[in-house]
């Protein structure tokens, strides 16, 4: 019985081995197999739904709860699947499918991870033991410190070599000065004696100069004074020669002081 608020319809279904027969207001409607005539579908407000396998079936939810009317066509498996969908079993089926898919993916990932683990373990087993690498690090650090210290020493030695070259050059110049000196300068004892004589002659020259001034201030005397001025002149010439030697000796002494005033770096190791 179908009531659409305007008219009440009584539909009678008769199932035969070959077809379904429907009776509506004493009118007979038949369809091949399980197909429902269009007139009956319109009255029952049946509509077509699509299942997961793309099969389309007629479904009616209005007032009819008889299973044969709810499923209009399709195989027994399709009708069973549709009824399961109505009961919500498709959700459970999807969950089972998803779980099985996740289980397969998990098993595949587990197998892959297990293979990766075995491969990594093999690599670890083949790696050379480096547990003592920190000892090598400490040794390298010590060697680098020694190299830095030796580089510092090398720089200081280079500076010393430069100073030595300057000293050698100055020594050569001093040697040339020595070579230009007369042989008399070799006898240092005689030089000291000449210096002493020079000092005495300087005093004598001063005294003679004073006496000469005093003599010049005296009135002319008629008495002859026997003074050997030739000897005095010779002594004065000797005095000039000694003064020249003194100048040369001072120059040589300054050169010697320059040579002996070299400062060495006491911090240079191994020197």
C-alpha positions as CSV (number, residue, x, y, z in Angstrom):
1,X,0.0,0.0,0.0
2,X,1.4,3.4,-1.0
3,X,-0.1,6.6,0.1
4,X,1.1,9.8,-1.6
5,X,-1.4,12.0,0.3
6,X,-3.5,12.5,-2.8
7,X,-4.2,8.9,-3.8
8,X,-3.7,5.5,-2.2
9,X,-2.2,2.8,-4.3
10,X,-2.3,-0.9,-3.7
11,X,0.5,-2.8,-5.4
12,X,0.5,-6.6,-5.5
13,X,3.7,-8.4,-6.5
14,X,3.6,-11.9,-7.8
15,X,6.9,-13.7,-8.4
16,X,7.1,-16.3,-11.1
17,X,10.2,-18.4,-12.2
18,X,10.6,-16.2,-15.3
19,X,9.5,-12.7,-14.3
20,X,7.9,-10.5,-11.7
21,X,4.3,-9.5,-12.0
22,X,2.9,-6.3,-10.4
23,X,-0.8,-5.4,-10.1
24,X,-1.8,-1.8,-9.7
25,X,-5.5,-0.9,-9.6
26,X,-6.4,-4.1,-11.4
27,X,-3.7,-3.4,-14.0
28,X,-1.0,-6.0,-14.6
29,X,2.6,-4.9,-15.1
30,X,5.3,-7.3,-15.9
31,X,9.1,-7.2,-16.4
32,X,11.7,-9.6,-17.5
33,X,13.7,-11.3,-14.6
34,X,13.8,-9.0,-11.6
35,X,13.2,-5.8,-13.4
36,X,10.4,-3.6,-12.1
37,X,8.2,-1.8,-14.6
38,X,8.8,1.9,-14.8
39,X,5.2,2.7,-13.7
40,X,5.7,0.7,-10.5
41,X,9.1,2.4,-9.9
42,X,7.6,5.8,-10.2
43,X,4.8,5.1,-7.8
44,X,7.2,3.5,-5.3
45,X,9.6,6.4,-5.8
46,X,12.5,4.1,-6.4
47,X,15.9,5.6,-7.4
48,X,19.1,4.2,-8.7
49,X,22.2,4.1,-6.5
50,X,25.8,3.0,-7.4
51,X,27.8,0.6,-5.3
52,X,31.6,0.3,-5.1
53,X,31.7,-2.1,-8.0
54,X,29.9,0.5,-10.2
55,X,26.8,-1.7,-10.4
56,X,23.6,0.3,-10.3
57,X,20.5,-1.0,-8.4
58,X,17.1,0.4,-7.7
59,X,16.5,1.3,-4.1
60,X,13.3,2.3,-2.4
61,X,13.1,3.7,1.1
62,X,9.8,5.5,1.2
63,X,7.2,3.2,2.9
64,X,8.2,-0.2,1.5
65,X,10.4,-2.4,3.8
66,X,10.0,-5.7,2.0
67,X,13.4,-6.7,0.8
68,X,12.3,-7.8,-2.7
69,X,10.8,-4.4,-3.3
70,X,13.9,-2.6,-1.9
71,X,16.3,-4.4,-4.3
72,X,14.9,-4.3,-7.7
73,X,17.6,-5.9,-9.8
74,X,21.1,-7.3,-9.7
75,X,22.7,-10.5,-8.8
76,X,22.4,-12.2,-5.4
77,X,25.8,-10.9,-4.4
78,X,24.9,-7.4,-5.4
79,X,21.7,-7.5,-3.5
80,X,23.6,-8.9,-0.5
81,X,26.1,-6.1,-0.7
82,X,23.4,-3.5,-1.0
83,X,21.7,-4.9,2.1
84,X,25.0,-4.9,3.9
85,X,25.4,-1.3,2.9
86,X,22.0,-0.4,4.3
87,X,23.0,-2.1,7.5
88,X,26.3,-0.2,7.6
89,X,28.5,-3.3,7.0
90,X,30.3,-1.5,4.1
91,X,31.9,0.8,6.7
92,X,33.2,-2.3,8.5
93,X,34.3,-3.8,5.3
94,X,36.2,-0.6,4.3
95,X,37.8,-0.6,7.8
96,X,38.9,-4.2,7.4
97,X,40.3,-3.4,3.9
98,X,42.1,-0.4,5.3
99,X,43.5,-2.4,8.2
100,X,44.7,-5.2,5.9
101,X,46.3,-2.6,3.6
102,X,48.0,-1.0,6.6
103,X,49.1,-4.4,7.8
104,X,50.6,-5.2,4.4
105,X,52.3,-1.8,4.2
106,X,53.6,-2.3,7.8
107,X,54.9,-5.8,7.0
108,X,56.6,-4.4,3.9
109,X,58.1,-1.5,5.8
110,X,59.2,-3.9,8.6
111,X,60.8,-6.1,6.0
112,X,62.6,-3.1,4.4
113,X,63.7,-1.8,7.8
114,X,65.0,-5.2,8.7
115,X,67.0,-5.4,5.5
116,X,68.3,-1.9,6.1
117,X,69.2,-2.9,9.7
118,X,71.1,-6.0,8.4
119,X,72.9,-3.8,5.8
120,X,73.9,-1.2,8.3
121,X,75.0,-3.8,10.8
122,X,77.2,-5.3,8.0
123,X,78.7,-1.8,7.3
124,X,79.3,-1.3,11.0
125,X,81.0,-4.7,11.3
126,X,83.3,-3.8,8.3
127,X,84.3,-0.4,9.8
128,X,87.8,-0.2,11.2
129,X,88.0,0.3,14.9
130,X,88.5,4.0,15.6
131,X,88.1,4.0,19.3
132,X,91.6,5.3,19.8
133,X,91.1,8.2,17.4
134,X,91.2,10.7,20.3
135,X,94.8,9.6,21.0
136,X,95.7,10.4,17.4
137,X,93.9,13.8,17.8
138,X,96.0,14.6,20.9
139,X,99.2,13.6,19.1
140,X,98.4,15.8,16.1
141,X,97.6,18.7,18.5
142,X,101.0,18.2,20.2
143,X,102.8,18.1,16.8
144,X,101.1,21.2,15.6
145,X,102.2,23.0,18.7
146,X,105.8,21.9,18.2
147,X,105.6,23.1,14.5
148,X,104.3,26.5,15.7
149,X,107.2,26.7,18.2
150,X,109.8,25.8,15.5
151,X,108.3,28.3,13.1
152,X,108.7,31.0,15.8
153,X,112.3,29.9,16.3
154,X,112.9,29.9,12.5
155,X,111.6,33.5,12.3
156,X,114.0,34.6,15.0
157,X,116.9,32.8,13.4
158,X,116.1,34.7,10.1
159,X,116.3,38.0,12.0
160,X,119.6,36.8,13.6
161,X,120.9,35.9,10.2
162,X,120.0,39.3,8.9
163,X,121.8,41.0,11.8
164,X,124.8,38.7,11.2
165,X,125.0,39.7,7.6
166,X,125.0,43.4,8.7
167,X,127.8,42.6,11.2
168,X,129.8,40.8,8.5
169,X,129.5,43.8,6.2
170,X,130.6,46.2,8.9
171,X,133.4,43.9,9.8
172,X,134.7,44.0,6.2
173,X,134.6,47.8,6.3
174,X,136.5,47.8,9.6
175,X,139.0,45.4,8.2
176,X,139.6,47.8,5.3
177,X,140.3,50.5,7.8
178,X,142.8,48.3,9.6
179,X,144.5,47.5,6.3
180,X,144.9,51.2,5.6
181,X,146.7,51.8,8.9
182,X,150.5,51.9,9.1
183,X,152.2,48.9,10.7
184,X,152.9,50.9,13.8
185,X,149.3,50.5,15.0
186,X,149.8,46.8,15.3
187,X,152.1,47.4,18.4
188,X,149.5,48.5,20.9
189,X,152.1,48.8,23.6
190,X,154.0,51.3,21.5
191,X,150.7,53.1,20.8
192,X,150.0,53.4,24.6
193,X,153.5,54.8,25.1
194,X,153.0,57.3,22.2
195,X,149.7,58.4,23.8
196,X,151.6,59.0,27.0
197,X,154.2,61.0,25.2
198,X,151.5,62.9,23.4
199,X,150.0,63.8,26.7
200,X,153.3,65.0,28.0
201,X,154.0,67.0,24.8
202,X,150.6,68.6,25.0
203,X,151.5,69.8,28.5
204,X,154.9,70.9,27.2
205,X,153.3,72.7,24.2
206,X,151.0,74.5,26.6
207,X,153.9,75.4,28.8
208,X,156.0,76.5,25.7
209,X,153.1,78.6,24.5
210,X,152.9,80.3,27.8
211,X,156.6,80.8,28.0
212,X,156.6,82.2,24.4
213,X,154.0,84.7,25.4
214,X,155.9,85.7,28.5
215,X,159.2,85.9,26.5
216,X,157.5,88.1,23.9
217,X,156.4,90.4,26.7
218,X,159.9,90.7,28.1
219,X,162.2,93.5,27.0
220,X,164.9,92.7,24.6
221,X,167.9,91.5,26.5
222,X,171.4,91.7,25.4
223,X,172.3,88.4,26.9
224,X,172.1,85.5,24.6
225,X,169.9,82.6,25.8
226,X,170.9,79.3,24.3
227,X,167.6,77.6,23.4
228,X,167.5,74.8,20.8
229,X,164.3,75.7,18.9
230,X,165.0,73.0,16.4
231,X,164.3,70.4,19.0
232,X,161.3,72.2,20.1
233,X,159.9,72.2,16.6
234,X,160.5,68.5,16.2
235,X,158.7,67.9,19.4
236,X,155.8,69.9,18.2
237,X,155.7,67.9,14.9
238,X,155.7,64.7,16.9
239,X,152.8,66.1,18.9
240,X,150.8,66.7,15.7
241,X,151.6,63.1,14.5
242,X,150.5,61.7,17.8
243,X,147.2,63.6,17.6
244,X,146.6,62.2,14.1
245,X,147.2,58.7,15.5
246,X,144.9,59.4,18.4
247,X,142.1,60.3,15.9
248,X,142.6,57.1,14.0
249,X,142.6,55.1,17.2
250,X,139.3,56.7,18.3
251,X,137.7,55.7,14.9
252,X,138.9,52.1,15.3
253,X,137.7,52.0,18.9
254,X,134.2,53.1,17.8
255,X,134.1,50.4,15.1
256,X,135.1,47.8,17.7
257,X,132.4,48.9,20.1
258,X,129.8,48.6,17.3
259,X,130.9,45.0,16.7
260,X,130.8,43.9,20.3
261,X,127.5,45.6,21.1
262,X,125.4,43.0,19.2
263,X,122.3,41.8,21.2
264,X,121.3,38.2,20.8
265,X,117.8,36.9,21.5
266,X,118.2,34.6,24.5
267,X,114.8,33.1,23.9
268,X,115.8,31.3,20.7
269,X,115.8,27.6,21.5
270,X,118.8,25.6,20.5
271,X,121.0,28.6,19.8
